[in-house]
């Protein structure tokens, strides 16, 4: 029985032990998997031998040898790749197995460092007692290098951590791809086993076997890498913790050493100052020269001490900035973790808002940086002057005689120096060397320290800006207050009681009195300025009434009337807004620390802005004001604006006052938050009521299909008013549901959008008025010129008709195309205002709307920038860069297209230059604008000259072949514009073509001939061929008329008559004098040539007609015949001719009488 029980117990224990051991072995096997070793298919020496056999074989061609050798070499590379993967797998296995011991060691080191951090500063600096200032500085530099190394190591750990977090997904994807390759490789090997083992097939088989081996080893390494990631991540976390502790330890030591070094430096400077003062006391009985030298040494030592004293606080400042920077980075990590969770809750929103509120003030940081930069400039100047003084001092030596002579020249004759004086002067000279050296060193040290502190402070500023921008963009979509419910009215009453307490009101009253006392003169001056504005407005009223009669009248209208009308409205609106600003200044200068007073200060400043805008709108909407006479705004709209803005003012004022006053107390469920929400809803409903009143009054206008809708507002009036109605009431609902911060921010942006559009409308109206006035004046000038020209032409026509002549009409090439210029100017104004408004609106909404800000996050490609200060740097091109490039291209095209009209109307017409000159300037400027725009657009896309030079080279080849004619015409057009061999309005002849130049374009020049036909001449022909320009330098032209008279005529009489006839014509110039020349004897005529000169080429046909008519009449009257060709026929054989005629033509016989 006992044995049976014993056997049962023994069996049970044995079974339990076996199970336990099995479980442990299984767990160990799972934790450290033992995989079968992958066998190498063959060695490299075998492959080398195969290569040697192939090379020595005579039965294989050279090409096959090369191919087989390449396959075997590739197989050897695969073997090497497989062994490398095997080594990596072993490394990962070792890291996994050694991880526990390494983690334990890192924990011990971290614990030791953290224990050391608990020591006080005195204990930390116990090892640096009794050492010199120089040794302290050396220790400080060494510890700073150590700290920099730790920080660099921490940064590398952060990069490794990010790579390690992303590695599992990448490795699994690589394993999946390798499994597919291994399966394909196995299939290939199975298919190749039965093939005929030719040398090429053997080489291919070897490559496939080596690739199969390498892929399996790589897969094994990746599996081991994935298995070791957990251990490696644990090691990395411990290394990060240890490095962070060492950074803290080293930073504390650097701070302590900096303080001790600064203190030691200050003590050393104080000792030098005391020594200099002792020397000064010792030399009181010496020569006056020695005393002044000692006094100068005291001044140098005092400067040295003051600089050292001021430098002593910099380590504490740097330490404080470093603590702030560390806290900001911790807040950024917390923010990233919260936002990375993708959850929206009240607790998250409250915590993120608390992080937002505790961030350092950017304004204060910026002011500190700016102040420190000013100090740095002063210190740098002192450093330069001190080093210069030290260099001059060390360059020379003490020459007592020269020093005494200079001193006597400056101060008059003094006694000679005694031996004691000389000895003391030498002592003071030696002391000055030390003072100057120490002063140069300490100023250099302070300059370097200021630069380091400022660089750290700028880093803090950048990180605070980034964190605040991130929080602002995400807090916009999180709830900030509780939803309005049944308890909300009670909390509203509570908020009123909490805000307007007796203490707060008393503090406001005291601050008002204190502020008035502190800036009473400024308040008095401001009130006087407002009174002057009021008086000026009263005086401007009658003046504006008189000036309004000039608006629209061409001869009396002026551009200055529009800015004056705008200023009149601004002056009237500035008085109430100015009072609010004065109240804000009073509270700002009161010196009160009350949060209620500071809120009042901000409230008065903010409230003044919408009040000013609304009052300006009301003043400009009055009858005879800006919107009436200058911008021609609809009368009904102006009347409604003027009527309903007045009751809207108190509503907006109260709303902005309450919202701004409670801005700092928007806790989630506080009464102050309820008061702020009430103020916001009140203002939103007020804006909705105002917009509804305007829209209701305008409903009949919307239904009128025949009304004129010129301008952006009138074309989209119903939609804009719909937005003005539904957006405020929608934001009020959003605020009621707890998103008061979101609603407030959106309302502020909508108001800024309204102000932007209003400013764009005003600027557009001013520019349009400028264009209209300039156009009217130019049209008036051209009308006057046309009138004068018509009168002159009628007089010339009447004179020609009296002479029985037909006048030839003149070509008008000097007038300006007003319609084109007006269209181009209007388009340029529209585009300029539109682009400026879009840029401002994008800046307003880009950081709020994700759809707008995401374009800067979409990376398209990147390039390496070699021009960066840090060497080669990777620069990413985003969708925003592409949009900028397209926008710049569009603006360039519009500017190059529409700028000519603007310049013609506003700039070039003010100068007395020909139309050809104006056209050349405008054309060249268009080319310049186009080239600059293209370069800037390509720069936005990251295109550099190193990348463009090949494109330019290719274009050069293309130009040399296919584009030669086009490029030649383009270059020829530029030559014509710059050299100006022909100009707009010139009359030229090229070959058989003559005409007046009307346009010079990129490819061709346009001529208008006498038949009113437009002829296009390629620019290259105008440069390469012979061109006759009749009006290039001198418009005077010579007209030649040839006259032939009959033989036997009186030549002297004919000469006199013809000369008198051409002199009688008023269009023939007396200088050069006209001439009649008898040039030769023709076949049938006596040849005369009449040479006369005309003022203008356009007179050639008219004068030619007149002279031909006059010459014909004068010669006929004098019985001088104008000859025509004649021929004398002499028949040598008349009988033969008669016989021929008788044979061909029968001669009728005559009957006898």
NUKOLSE-476514 format. One record per residue (C-alpha): residue in one letter; x, y, z. Coordinates in steps of 0.05 Angstrom, whole numbers, plus 5000, padded with zeros to 4 digits. Layout:
residues N
AXYZ...
***
This chain:
residues 1153
X500050005000X505550475018X509450284956X503350404914X502151094944X509551244936X509351044863X503151474851X506352074884X512951954848X509451884782X505552524793X511652924813X515652644755X510152804706X509553514733X517053614729X517153354658X511453824639X514854404672X521354274637X517654184571X514054844580X520555204597X524154904538X518355084492X518255794518X525755854510X525155564440X519856084423X523856654453X530256454417X528256054356X533455584330X532955544255X536555054211X542855324180X542355504107X547655124068X552055484017X550855153949X558255203930X564455593947X567556193913X573755783896X569355313855X566555893816X573556163805X575655493779X569655463732X571456153705X578655923693X576155303656X571555723613X577156203595X581755633575X576555263535X577455273460X570455033443X566955663467X566556313429X569156963458X562157253466X559656633503X565856663547X564257373567X556957213580X558656593622X564056973660X559157523677X554157013703X559356683748X561757363774X554557543790X553856873827X560057043868X557057723885X550657373908X554856913953X558157513984X551357843994X548757214027X554557184076X553557914093X546257774108X548357184150X553057634190X547458144200X542857594225X548157384275X548958114297X541558174310X541557514348X547357744392X543858414405X537558044426X541257564471X545658114502X539858604511X538058424583X545158534608X546059174568X539359444593X541359284665X548059654656X544560264625X539660274683X545360274733X548860834697X542461244692X541261144767X548261374783X547561994740X540862164771X543762084841X549162574821X543863064798X541063104869X547363434893X547364174908X551364664867X556564724922X557663974923X557963974847X563364514848X567364214905X572563944857X573764634827X575665004891X582065384892X583565354818X585365954776X580966344728X584666044669X583565334693X576165494705X575465734633X578965114606X574364664647X568265054623X570364974549X571564224559X564764134592X561264544537X564364084485X561963484525X554963774529X554863904455X556963174443X551362924487X546263354451X548663114384X548162394409X541062524434X539162794366X541962174332X538061734381X531662104362X533061964288X534561234304X528161174344X523961444286X527360964238X526360384287X518960534294X518060534219X522459914207X517659344224X512759524170X518359614120X521758954139X515258564134X514058844065X521158644045X520057944074X513657874034X517258073970X523057603985X518357023997X515557123928X522557163898X524556523936X518556163909X520156383839X527456193849X525555503874X521155403813X526755613767X531655133800X526754553794X525654713721X533154743707X535054073738X533053673677X536454113625X542553933585X548554203626X551654643574X556855153600X551855723593X546355323628X551155123683X552955853694X545656053695X544155493745X549855723790X547156443788X540156203806X542755773863X546956353890X541056833884X536556323919X541656263975X542457023981X534857133983X534056614038X539656914079X536757604070X529957354092X533057024152X536657674170X530158074163X526357574207X531757624259X531658384253X524158404265X524957924324X530358374355X526659034345X523358994414X530058894449X533459424407X527859914422X528559774497X536059894492X534960544453X529860794505X534960664560X540361014520X535761614510X534261634584X541661594601X543562124551X538062584576X540562514647X547662644624X545363264585X541963524648X548163374690X552863694640X548264294631X547964404706X555564354710X556364834651X551665324685X555365264751X562165344718X559665944678X557266264742X563666104779X567866354719X563766984715X564467094789X571966964786X572567434727X568767974764X573167874826X579467914782X576868554750X575268844818X582368694842X585169034780X580769634795X583069664867X590369614844X589270174794X586170614848X591970454896X596770664841X592771304831X593271464906X600671304906X602071764848X598272374876X604872734892X608072574826X608372964762X601673154731X603272714671X604072104716X597572274752X593572324687X596571674662X594371334727X587471644722X586771354652X588670674679X583270734732X578170894677X580370274638X579969834699X573070114716X570569944645X573469254652X569869154719X563169394692X563468934632X565268344676X559668524724X554568554667X557267904637X556367544703X548767514694X548967204625X549866474650X543566534691X539866824631X542366264587X540365754639X533366054643X532666044567X534965324566X529765124617X524365474578X526765134514X526664454548X519564584574X517164794506X519964154476X516463744529X509964114514X510963964440X511763224455X505463224497X501763604442X504063114389X501862524431X494962824443X493963014371X496662344348X491261984387X486062264337X481062374394X476762984408X474663094479X473563644529X479363414572X484163424513X481664114493X482564394564X489564104570X491664374502X488965064520X492865044585X499164884545X497565464498X496665954556X503165774591X507565874530X512466454534X510367114505X513067184435X513067944439X517367944502X522167444472X522767874409X523968494450X529368144491X532767904427X532468594397X535168924460X540768414464X542468534391X543269274406X547869094464X551668624418X552869174367X555669614423X560069054449X562568894380X564469624370X567969624437X571568984418X574169294354X576369934388X579569564446X583469094400X585669694359X587970054422X591669434445X594969344377X597270074376X599870004447X603769364433X606569634368X610570174403X614570254466X614770764522X618571384498X618271854557X621272454521X616172434465X610572314515X612872924555X613373354493X606273174470X603673304540X606973984542X604074174474X597073994498X597374274569X602974784569X610074764595X610974314656X616974154701X621773604681X620472894704X624372644764X627271944770X621271744814X616472024763X619771624708X619670994750X612271094767X610671244694X613970594673X609870234726X603370554701X605370374630X606169644649X599469664685X596069954623X598469374581X594868894628X588569324630X588169364554X589468614545X584168444596X579168944566X580168654496X579367944522X573168084563X569668464508X570967894459X568367404511X562067814523X560767884449X561367134439X556867004499X551667494475X551567154407X550666474440X545066714485X541567054427X542166444383X539066024439X533566534449X532066544374X531565794376X526565854433X522666374393X522265924332X519965314372X514865724411X512066004346X511565314316X508065034378X503265614383X501665564309X500264814317X495964924378X492165494347X490665084284X488164484325X484664854382X480265174330X476264524322X475764334396X470264564445X472265124491X465965274532X459964884553X453764834510X448265334527X443064994570X438065144624X443465344673X446565844625X442466464646X444666354718X451866314697X450966934655X448667324717X454567014754X459267254700X456767964705X457767934780X464767634773X466968134720X464168794746X465968704819X466969284866X474469124868X474969124792X471069774785X475170094839X481569874806X479070154740X477470824773X484270864805X487670664740X483771204703X486171734752X493271474753X493571434677X490972144670X496172384718X501772024683X500172234611X495872854621X499873244569X499072684517X491572644532X490873394525X494673384460X490472804433X483973154451X486473774417X487973374355X480973074355X478073774364X482174014305X479673424264X472473614282X473674334262X477074114198X471073664182X466274254191X470474684145X471174124094X463674064087X462574704046X469074584008X466973873990X460274143966X463674633919X468674113895X463273603881X460974023822X467773903789X467373143792X465872853724X467373493685X473273363639X476574043643X475574133718X475873433746X482173243784X484772603816X486072953883X478673053894X477672303908X483072233963X480372883993X473272583996X476271954027X479972364080X473572734096X470172084117X476371854156X476672504194X469372454214X470171724237X476671844274X473572254331X469571714367X474971194353X480271674378X476571754444X476770994454X484170974437X485571534487X481971134541X486170524523X492470944528X490371204597X489470494624X495870264590X500070804624X496670734692X501770244717X496369804747X497569054756X490168894757X488068384705X481468754697X485069404680X489469044629X483268744599X480069434595X486369704560X485969164507X478369234501X478469974485X483769884431X480069304399X473269644402X475870254366X477269854302X470169624282X467270294305X472170654260X470470214200X462970284209X463371044217X467671104155X462570714115X456971154141X460771804125X462671564055X455371364041X452672074052X449972473994X455472823955X460872403990X465671883964X460871313946X455971803913X459972243866X466571873858X464771133860X457571203834X454770713886X447270563880X443071093916X438670593952X444670203979X447970844004X441571054038X440870384074X448070394096X447371094124X440770914160X442370234191X449670324210X447670814266X443470314307X448669774293X454270164326X452170074399X450769334388X457669214358X460869644411X457669264469X459168594436X466468734423X467069034493X464368414528X468167914485X474868274493X473768404568X472567654582X477767394533X482667164587X477266824630X474366334580X474465724627X470065154605X464265254652X465465934684X460666514688X465766964653X465666494594X458066534592X458567294590X463467274533X459066794494X453167264506X457067844478X459067454417X451967214402X449467934411X454368194359X453067624311X445567734314X446668484304X450668364241X445267884216X439768404229X443768934192X445068484132X437768264130X435468984128X440169144071X438068514032X430668644043X431269344016X435169083956X430468513938X426968923884X433769073854X435368333851X429068193811X430468753762X433468403702X435069043664X439169383717X446469533703X451169073742X458069363734X463269133784X464468523828X459668723884X453568863840X454568223801X454867813865X450768253911X445467733930X450667213947X454867683988X448867924028X446767194038X453567054067X453067674111X446367404138X447766664148X455166664168X454167084233X447966694254X451566044239X457466254281X452666454337X449965734335X457065464336X458665884398X452265654432X454464924423X461065064461X465765244403X466365964424X473866014409X472565744339X466866214327X470766814354X476766664311X472566564249X468667194262X475167584270X477767304204X471167474170X471668184195X478968214171X476467944104X471168484100X476469014116X480968724062X475568724010X473569434030X480769664023X481269313956X474769653934X477470333955X484170233922X480769973859X476170583858X481971053867X485870733810X479770713765X478571453778X485771573760X485071183696X478471513677X481172223689X487572083650X483571773594X478872363590X484672853589X488172453535X481672413494X480873163502X487973293477X486872843417X480173163402X483573843402X489073573357X483973273309X480173933308X486474323291X488573813239X481573813207X481674573202X488474543170X486373993122X480074383102X484274993087X489174583045X483374243009X480074912992X486675182966X487774562924X480674592896X481775312876X487775082837X483674522807X487673982843X485473352880X488673322950X491372652974X489272483047X494872403098X496171803141X495171893217X500771503251X501771933313X495071853348X494171373406X489170803406X485071033466X480470433467X486269943471X489970353522X483770433565X482369683563X489569513580X489770013638X483269753667X485469033662X492069203695X488569553753X483668973761X489068453761X493568833809X487968943860X485468233852X492267913863X493768353923X486968183954X488067433942X494967453974X492167794037X486167324041X490666724033X494966974091X488667054132X485566384118X491465944100X493165754172X485865614190X482965214133X486564544124X484664544050X488965164041X494764984086X495464274060X498364513993X504764684029X505263974056X504463613989X511663473967X512463353892X519963293883X526463523914X533363753892X540063873923X541864603934X549264733932X548465473947X546265354019X550865584075X551364874102X553564584036X549264103997X542264134025X535863784004X530264263985X523264003973X518464283921X511264283944X504664403911X504865103939X511265243900X507965003836X501965443850X506566033862X510265903797X503665873759X501266503793X507666873776X507066633704X499966883699X501767553730X507667613683X503267483622X498067983645X503268513662X506968433596X500368473559X497169063595X502969473619X503969843552X497270193557X498570403629X505370683612X502671033550X497171373590X500771563654X508271603639X510471653567X505372173546X508572653595X514972643555X515872973487X518072353448X515872063383X511071473380X516671023354X520771163416X514871023461X513470373424X520770153431X520770293506X514269913517X516369313475X523169233508X520069313577X515068763559X520868303541X524468473607X518168333648X517167673612X524367443623X524267643697X517667293708X520166653675X526466653716X522766763782X517666223764X523265723749X526665923814X520365743852X520565053820X527864963842X530664993772X537965233773X542665443718X546464793725X540064443704X537964943651X544564973615X543264313580X536364553559X539565193533X544664783495X539064363465X535364983446X541665243414X542064623371X534664693354X535565423337X541365243292X536864783252X529364863256X528465523293X533765923258X529066373220X524466503280X530266653326X533567083273X527167493265X526767573341X533967813347X532968263287X526768563321X530968723383X536369043338X531069463305X528269683372X535069863401X538770143339X532270433311X533970433237X526570453226X521270733274X513770743279X511271263229X517371213182X516171133108X520870603081X522170223017X524869523016X525469222947X518969372909X514969492973X513870173004X509570383062X509070703131X511470293192X505570173238X507869603284X514469273303X513168583333X517267983354X517367643286X515368163234X514368903221X507869163192X507669673135X501470053112X502170223038X498570762998X493070282979X491470193054X494069483053X497969193113X504368833091X508368393139X515868423129X520167923169X524968303214X530967933188X529868213118X529768923146X536768793175X539868373120X537068743058X537769453033X532369893063X530870613042X528171023100X525371663073X524271983141X529871723187X533972333204X531472893157X524372913130X526473353072X526172953007X528073102935X522973042879X525672952808X521273092748X523872942678X521273362619X522973272546X521573832494X521673782419X527773912377X528074622352X524974922415X528175512451X531975162508X533575802546X526276012545X524075322566X529175322623X526675992649X519375792645X520375132681X524575452736X519475992748X513775482749X516875032803X518775642845X511575872846X509375232882X508975392957X510974672977X517674712941X523174932989X527475532973X533275213011X535974772981X534575172918X530674832862X534374712797X532774582723X538274212686X538974072611X542073382614X542273132542X539573012473X534872442468X532372052409X526372502402X527073012458X531473532490X531973232561X531073692622X530973472695X527473882749X530473782818X526574072877X526173932952X519973822995X518873873070X515873183079X515572533040X507972543043X507973152998X511372792940X504972572904X501273222915X507073652892X508573192834X501373272811X501574022819X508174112783X506173672724X499674062715X503274732721X508974542673X504174292620X500174932622X506275392622X509775042564X503375002522X502275742534X509475892510X508375452448X513774972469X511974272449X513073692496X515973182449X513872462441X517871902408X518471962331X521671502279X524071682207X523471102157X528171102096X526570602040X532670421999X528969981946X522070261933X520969851870X522069201906X517269411961X512069581908X512768901876X511768551942X505568961956X502668801887X503568061898X500268061967X495068611957X491668691889X491769391865X484969611836X485269861763X482570551751X477670661693X479471181642X475471801647
***
